[in-house]
Amino acid sequence: IGTVVFPKAEVKIFFTASFKERVKRRWKEETNKGLSSERKRVAIDLLTRDSIDSQRKIAPLKKARGAVVIDNTCLNIPQTVDRILEVVKTKLTP
C-alpha cells in the first residue's frame, strides 16, 4: 500500500514473518473461525497468494524504498505494536 497510496509517507514499514509462522497463524485464524483447514492447504494457499501479490501489474507487494523491515516471526501483537512505535518515534524525532 505504501508504494502506491502513500509513496511520500515519512514513515514506511514493511512487515515480514517466516513462511512457517505465517502458515501457523493463518491455520490458527481459520480454525478459530470454525473453518476446517489442513496446514498443507493453508501453505499452498499462502504460496499462491504470495505469488499473485508480488507479481500483479498494479501495486505489487514489495518493500518501499526507505521502508523499515519489521520481522514479526517471533513477536506477538503487543510486541509488534511496540516495535512500530519505536520506528515511528525514531523516524519522527528531529
Secondary structure as GFF3:
##gff-version 3
##sequence-region A 1 94
A	DSSP	beta_strand	13	16	.	.	.	ID=ss1
A	DSSP	alpha_helix	19	32	.	.	.	ID=ss2
A	DSSP	alpha_helix	39	55	.	.	.	ID=ss3
A	DSSP	beta_strand	68	71	.	.	.	ID=ss4
A	DSSP	alpha_helix	77	92	.	.	.	ID=ss5
###
